[in-house]
Amino acid sequence: MLSMPNDLRSTYCARLLLDWLNARWETSFTLEAAGDAFVATDGAHRIGLYVAPLWDDDESWQERLRSIAGRVDAGDGSFLLWVPPKGSPPAEEPDASEFVRLVQVAALSVAPGERTEVMFPVTVKMGKMREEGGYASVIGALSRWWTRITENVNGTFHVDSSRLHRITHDSAAREQLWDTIGRLSHGLEVGQAADFEVDEAWTLQRLADGDPGLALVGAPPSIDPTEGILVRRTVRKRLAAANEALDALDVELRAVGLIGSYEYGDLETAGATVKAVDPSLFNRLAVVCILADGDVRPTFLPRSLPWEE
């Protein structure tokens, strides 16, 4: 069994990164803890791995995530549940117990190495402002798709999805949502409003193997983990710490996984920030990847392993 001086979130994120590298390189490295970092070995070669979030951890927030994760019986799998930006698991009952139940049900359907989405119903408000025009002003998570919503309404509407933090990644399900909003809008008169439920979708992934458990991954809701100045400052800090931790290890290749908080992996912007910092911070690191919403997105990746050249 792997000893874990690091917290479960770091351990599982290191496994996520290593699983991705093994698949990419067709290797079979296994993970060991090593102080503030990890070592992966295949018996002949050694890789050093360092993982850390792109935000400063708040201990009370981390304890809250650990507390509710500890209530989830995830069976014999190793799971990561990705908290969307500004999202938060409920703290009060009965909502907290319902949250635990929904995560447990979703976990039962996930095979090793696969992922799903846990759906939590959230109320969204829509009001009709004017008869004229074909426009929807949208706040909250749905604002990213205000043009698609606008295409489905007649009149001028305001949609408040401020309680919503992430909708499903499934494009067909999104299209059904736009159609639903369109149908609801046709039944409203000027000055009327309607509440309707939208599923907030959190990514749940099961790692290929490892000790059983569940770790929640997410930044405190009080900060914006995509804010440029914060990301640049944190990237520099994390890369400096990674160099220090990995330089202390006897390894042939150094890899870093920076944990980002984004609605979807393909929205991450931290990789570009890494490339813009002082090169001395990353020129000894063969691999730098951004871990976001269950994805591993490479910023730096060698064409071949050093012992194969």
C-alpha positions in Angstrom: 0.0 0.0 0.0 1.3 3.5 -0.9 2.3 5.6 2.1 0.9 9.1 1.8 2.7 12.0 3.5 0.8 14.1 0.9 -2.9 14.6 1.2 -5.3 12.4 -0.7 -6.0 15.1 -3.3 -2.3 15.4 -4.2 -1.8 11.6 -4.2 -4.8 11.1 -6.6 -3.8 13.9 -8.8 -0.3 12.5 -9.0 -1.9 9.2 -10.0 -4.0 10.9 -12.6 -0.9 12.5 -14.1 1.1 9.3 -14.0 -1.8 7.3 -15.6 -1.8 9.8 -18.4 1.9 9.6 -18.9 1.9 5.8 -18.9 -0.8 5.8 -21.6 1.1 8.4 -23.6 4.5 6.6 -23.4 3.2 3.1 -23.2 5.0 2.5 -19.9 4.1 0.9 -16.6 5.4 3.2 -13.9 4.0 2.9 -10.4 3.8 5.6 -7.8 5.7 6.0 -4.5 5.5 8.9 -2.1 8.7 10.9 -1.5 8.4 13.8 0.9 6.8 16.8 -0.8 6.9 15.0 -4.1 6.4 11.5 -5.6 8.6 9.0 -7.4 7.4 6.7 -10.1 9.4 3.6 -11.1 9.2 0.8 -13.6 12.0 -1.1 -11.9 14.6 0.3 -14.3 14.0 4.0 -14.4 12.7 6.7 -12.0 10.5 9.7 -12.6 9.9 12.5 -10.1 6.4 14.0 -9.9 5.3 17.2 -8.1 1.6 18.3 -8.0 0.1 21.4 -6.5 -2.9 23.7 -6.9 -2.9 27.0 -8.7 -4.3 28.7 -5.6 -3.4 29.0 -2.0 -5.1 26.4 0.1 -7.4 27.6 2.9 -7.3 25.0 5.7 -10.9 25.4 6.7 -12.0 25.0 3.1 -9.8 21.9 2.7 -11.2 20.4 5.9 -14.7 21.0 4.7 -13.9 19.1 1.5 -12.2 16.3 3.4 -15.1 16.1 5.8 -17.8 15.6 3.2 -15.6 13.3 1.1 -15.2 11.1 4.2 -18.9 10.6 4.3 -19.0 9.1 0.7 -18.8 5.4 0.5 -17.1 5.1 -2.9 -16.6 1.3 -2.7 -13.2 0.0 -3.8 -12.4 2.7 -6.3 -10.2 5.8 -6.2 -12.2 8.9 -7.2 -11.6 12.5 -7.9 -14.7 14.8 -7.7 -13.9 18.2 -9.4 -15.6 21.2 -7.8 -16.4 23.8 -10.4 -15.1 27.4 -10.0 -17.0 29.2 -7.2 -18.8 26.0 -6.4 -19.1 24.4 -3.0 -20.6 21.3 -1.4 -23.5 22.0 0.8 -22.8 22.5 4.5 -26.3 22.2 5.9 -28.7 19.3 6.2 -30.6 17.7 4.5 -28.7 19.1 1.5 -25.3 17.6 2.6 -26.7 14.1 2.9 -28.4 14.4 -0.5 -25.1 15.5 -2.0 -23.4 12.4 -0.5 -26.1 10.1 -1.8 -25.9 11.5 -5.3 -22.2 11.1 -5.5 -22.4 7.6 -4.2 -25.0 6.6 -6.8 -22.9 8.1 -9.6 -19.7 6.4 -8.4 -21.4 3.0 -8.8 -21.6 3.4 -12.5 -18.0 4.4 -13.2 -15.5 1.9 -14.5 -11.8 2.3 -13.7 -10.2 4.9 -15.9 -13.6 6.4 -16.8 -15.6 9.5 -15.7 -19.1 10.7 -15.4 -21.0 13.7 -14.1 -22.9 14.0 -10.9 -26.0 16.1 -11.3 -27.3 18.5 -8.6 -30.5 20.3 -9.4 -30.2 24.1 -9.1 -33.0 26.7 -9.5 -32.6 29.3 -12.3 -34.8 32.3 -12.7 -36.0 33.9 -16.0 -38.1 37.0 -16.4 -39.6 38.7 -19.4 -38.7 42.4 -19.6 -40.2 43.5 -22.9 -42.2 42.2 -25.8 -39.9 43.6 -28.3 -36.5 42.3 -29.4 -35.0 38.8 -29.3 -32.4 39.1 -26.5 -31.5 37.4 -23.2 -29.2 39.0 -20.7 -27.7 36.2 -18.6 -25.7 36.2 -15.4 -24.1 33.2 -13.8 -22.8 30.0 -15.4 -25.2 30.2 -18.3 -23.8 33.5 -19.4 -21.2 31.7 -21.5 -24.0 30.6 -23.8 -26.1 33.8 -23.8 -26.2 33.8 -27.6 -27.6 30.3 -27.8 -30.3 31.3 -25.3 -31.0 34.4 -27.2 -31.6 32.4 -30.3 -34.5 30.5 -28.6 -36.5 33.4 -27.1 -38.9 36.0 -28.5 -38.8 39.3 -26.6 -36.3 40.6 -24.1 -35.5 38.4 -21.1 -33.2 38.3 -18.0 -31.9 34.9 -16.9 -30.3 34.6 -13.4 -28.2 31.5 -13.1 -26.0 32.9 -10.4 -26.6 29.8 -8.2 -25.3 27.6 -11.1 -21.6 26.9 -11.5 -21.3 24.4 -14.3 -23.6 22.7 -16.7 -23.0 19.3 -18.4 -20.2 18.9 -20.9 -22.6 16.9 -23.1 -23.5 19.0 -26.2 -26.8 17.2 -26.9 -28.0 17.8 -23.3 -27.0 21.4 -23.6 -29.1 21.8 -26.8 -32.1 20.3 -24.9 -31.6 22.9 -22.2 -31.7 25.8 -24.8 -34.9 24.3 -26.2 -36.4 24.0 -22.8 -35.6 27.7 -22.0 -37.1 28.7 -25.3 -40.4 26.9 -24.6 -40.6 28.4 -21.2 -40.0 31.9 -22.5 -43.0 31.6 -24.9 -45.3 31.1 -22.0 -44.3 34.3 -20.1 -45.9 37.7 -20.3 -44.1 41.0 -19.8 -43.4 41.4 -16.1 -43.7 37.7 -15.4 -41.0 35.4 -14.1 -40.5 31.7 -13.9 -38.2 29.4 -11.9 -36.9 26.2 -13.4 -34.4 23.6 -12.5 -31.0 23.0 -14.3 -28.6 20.3 -13.4 -25.3 21.5 -12.1 -22.8 18.9 -13.3 -19.6 18.0 -11.4 -17.1 15.8 -13.0 -16.4 12.5 -11.2 -13.6 10.3 -12.4 -12.4 7.0 -11.3 -8.6 6.4 -11.4 -7.3 3.2 -13.1 -6.3 1.7 -9.7 -5.0 2.6 -6.3 -6.2 2.7 -2.7 -10.0 3.3 -2.3 -11.3 6.7 -1.4 -12.6 10.0 -2.7 -11.0 13.4 -2.9 -12.7 16.7 -3.8 -10.6 19.1 -5.9 -11.5 22.7 -6.0 -10.5 26.2 -5.1 -12.2 28.2 -2.2 -15.3 30.0 -3.6 -13.9 33.3 -2.2 -11.1 33.4 -4.8 -11.1 33.5 -8.6 -8.6 30.9 -9.6 -8.5 32.1 -13.2 -7.6 35.7 -12.4 -4.4 36.5 -14.3 -2.3 38.1 -11.6 -3.1 35.4 -9.1 -2.3 32.6 -11.6 1.0 34.2 -12.7 2.1 34.6 -9.0 1.1 31.1 -8.1 2.7 29.5 -11.2 6.0 31.1 -10.3 5.7 29.9 -6.6 4.7 26.4 -7.6 7.4 25.9 -10.2 10.0 27.2 -7.7 8.7 24.7 -5.1 8.7 21.9 -7.7 12.3 22.5 -8.6 13.3 22.4 -4.9 11.4 19.2 -4.2 12.4 17.4 -7.4 16.1 18.4 -7.2 16.3 16.5 -3.9 15.3 13.2 -5.7 17.5 10.8 -7.6 15.3 10.7 -10.8 15.9 10.7 -14.5 12.9 12.9 -15.5 11.0 15.6 -13.6 7.3 16.1 -14.1 4.9 18.7 -12.7 1.1 18.7 -12.6 -0.5 22.1 -11.8 -4.1 21.7 -10.6 -6.4 24.3 -12.1 -10.0 25.2 -11.4 -11.9 25.6 -14.7 -15.4 24.6 -15.8 -14.0 22.4 -18.5 -10.4 21.3 -19.2 -10.4 22.9 -22.6 -10.9 26.3 -21.1 -7.7 26.2 -19.1 -5.4 29.2 -19.7 -2.6 28.4 -17.1 -0.5 26.6 -19.7 0.1 29.8 -21.6 1.0 31.5 -18.3 3.6 28.8 -17.6 5.3 29.5 -20.9 5.4 33.3 -20.2 7.3 33.1 -16.9 11.0 33.1 -16.3 12.4 30.0 -18.3 14.8 29.2 -15.5 11.7 28.0 -13.6 10.8 25.3 -16.0 14.0 24.5 -18.1 14.9 21.6 -15.8 11.3 20.2 -16.0 10.7 17.7 -18.8 6.9 17.6 -18.2 4.5 20.4 -17.1 0.8 19.6 -17.4 -2.3 21.4 -16.2 -4.8 19.1 -14.4 -8.3 20.5 -14.8 -11.8 19.0 -14.6 -10.4 15.5 -15.0 -8.2 16.4 -18.0 -4.5 16.3 -18.3 -3.4 19.1 -20.6 0.4 19.1 -21.5 2.2 22.4 -21.6 5.7 20.8 -22.0 6.2 17.2 -23.0 9.3 15.5 -24.4 9.1 13.8 -27.8 10.8 10.8 -26.2 12.0 9.5 -22.9 15.6 10.5 -22.0 16.8 6.8 -21.8 15.3 6.1 -25.2 17.3 8.8 -27.0 
